[in-house]
Amino acid sequence: MVLETISRIIKVQLPAYLKRIPLPETIGGFARLTVSEWLRLLPLLGILALLGYLTIRPFLPKKKKQRDCLINLKIQKENPKVVNEIDIEDLNSTNVCYCRCWRSKTFPVCDKSHLKHNELTGDNVGPLILKKKIL
């Protein structure tokens, strides 16, 4: 059933569609096409654009994987995780952790996203922790 449908589309409907397409013989002929003729050309142009994209896609630059995106390039690289603690007298809460990996869903507050980032990239970035200084 499925193969019969595909066969009918390729043998009957596709040639009939291609015969009805208003392809001008010159480039200037495209300027003289009416709106309805352009609308009949749209499916063919869409398929050609898709085929063109799929043809050049292997040659397009790849997105960088998170593995390639180290954040900490030179600070305390000998430590497994860089965490700085600062004591502040006028802090309202006991501890506040600020994100330095830029991956936190609650940025600027740390949500420990650096743990996954460090695991994926081999980086050693950690939060900035502000502690209330106890006098």
Secondary structure, 3 states (H helix, E strand, C coil): CHHHHHHHHHHHHHHHHHHHCCCCCCHHHHHHCCHHHHHHHHHHHHHHHHHHHHHHHHHCCCCCCHHHCCCCCCCCCCCCCEEEEEEECCCCCCEEEECCCCCCCCCCECCCHHHHHHHHHCCCEEEEEEEECCC
